[in-house]
Amino acid sequence: MSFSSLNLDDRLLSGLITAGYETATPIQMAAIPALLSGKDVMAGAQTGTGKTAAFALPILHQLLAIREQNPLASDEIQPLRALVLVPTRELAQQVYKSFVKYGDDSGLTSAIAYGGVSINSQVNALTEGVDILVATPGRLLDLMHKGAVSLSKLQFLVFDEADRMLDMGFIIDIQRILKHVPRDRQTMLFSATFNEEIFTLSKNILKDPELIEVDARNTTASKVEQMVYVVDEDKKRELTSFMIGSKNWKQVLIFVRTREGADELAKEMCKDGIKTQSIHGDKSQGARERALEEFKEGKVRALVATDVAARGLDIQQLQYVINYELPYIAEDYIHRIGRTGRAGSEGLAVSLMSMGEEYLLEEIEAVLDDRVPQSWYPGYEPDLTKPVPKNKKNSRSAQKGRQKDRAYGTKTGNRSSANKGANNRSGGRNKRS
C-alpha cells in the first residue's frame, strides 16, 4: 500500500517522497488509519519495521489540522501538543530525527530532552514553544520541576518501547507525568514485546484501545538466523574474536549485561586485534555518540553494548549481533537481535551460553514459543568434566525478581523498600537516561 492511500496531508507526503519512502509497512498500514480516526492504539511491532512513522505521521497530520483550525495569535507561544516518551537517549535522538524528517515541509516544531547533557539548551528550546517533544521520563520531570514545560494542552501522548521503560524502572516517573496530562487525549503505546506488565500499564493509560499486532506476539524478525553456541565461560572472548576475525565480519554489535563487562571485553578484544569500543550508561553522551559514529563509519569493527545503551541504536545494514551473555530478562533477547535484520534485510544472531545458563535460554524459548538451534563450535567445545556453578540459577532468578520490583516501584510485602528505591531512582535519572 502506498502512503498516498492513507489520506495523509500533502505536505507530509512530500517529505516522505524526499526521504525515499514509497510503500507503507504492515504496522504503518494498520496503525495510521486507526490513529487518524482518533482511537487509542496498543501496537506490537518488532524493531526495524517502521513503527516510528506509524505514530509520527498521524500526529503530524493532526497537528497540521489543529493549527489551521485554531491559528495562534502573533504574540502567543506555541503550546506543547504532542509528547513522545522513550527509555533512552539514543532512541530519543532517533525518534526526534524522524519527526524532523517527516515534518520538513510542515512548519511544525520539535524538541528533544534527555539526561546526561546540559539542561539549559533544552529549557531555552521549550520556553520558545514547540509542537512536539521527544523526551526520556527523568529529564522531562526535571524540566517540569523547573517550569520549563507544561503538559496542560497536551493532545497526543506516545509511549515508545514501553516494555523497556518498565524494565528500567520508569513506572514511578510515568505515574508522576500522567498526573499532569489531560484525560482528554489520544494515547499510543508501542512495544516490541507484550507481557503482563505491559497489559497492566495499558489498562491505566489507554481508553478502549485498538490492539494491533502485525506478527505473532513476541516474535523475532523472520530473516534473522539464530544460533546458540555452548562454550566454556573462559573461552567466550576467544571464540568471539575468532569468529569475527576468521569470518571477516564487519560491524558486529555485542551485548553484555554490565558496564564493567563491556569495558573489559572491548579492552581484551582490542588486544586480539579486533578494533572495539564499548558503549554504556556511564559514558558521556559525547563519548557514546563518537563511538557509535565510528562504528557506523567502519572505523570500529565491533561495538560492545549494554541493553540500555543499545536501545534505540538504528544501524542500517547491520548483519551481526552476538549475545556474549544471555539476558536475564527474556524479552530483551528480542530487542537485542532486532538490531539486525532491519527493514527486511538478513541478519545473524549468535548467542554464547556457558554451562549452568541453560535456564536463561529456556526462558527465551518460552517467550518466543520456539526453539533456538544449539551447537558446539569446532575447536571450542565445552569441557563437560567441569562442575556446573552451584546456585547460579537461584541467584540469577533473584536478580530478575529485583528487576521486576524496580519496574513497578514496589517490592512484595515491603512498601517502605519500594519508596526508598523510588527515591534512589529519582536521584539517578540523568545517568540512567
Secondary structure, 3 states (H helix, E strand, C coil): CEHHHHCCCHHHHHHHHHCCCCECCHHHHHHHHHHHCCCCEEEECCCCCCHHHHHHHHHHHHHHHHHHHCCCCCCCCCCCCEEEECCCHHHHHHHHHHHHHHCCCCCCCEEEECCCCCCHHHHHHHHCCCCEEEECHHHHHHHHHCCCCCCCCCCEEEEECHHHHHHCCCHHHHHHHHCCCCCCCEEEEEECCCCHHHHHHHHHHCCCCEEEECCCCCCCCCCEEEEEEECCHHHHHHHHHHHHHHCCCCCEEEECCCHHHHHHHHHHHHHCCCCEEEECCCCCHHHHHHHHHHHHCCCCCEEEECHHHHCCCCCCCCCEEEECCCCCCCHHHHHHHCCCCHHHCCEEEEEEECCCCHHHHHHHHHHHCCCCCEECCCCCCCCCCCCCCCCHHHHHHHHHHHHHHHHHCCCCCCHHHHHHHHHHHHHCHHHHC
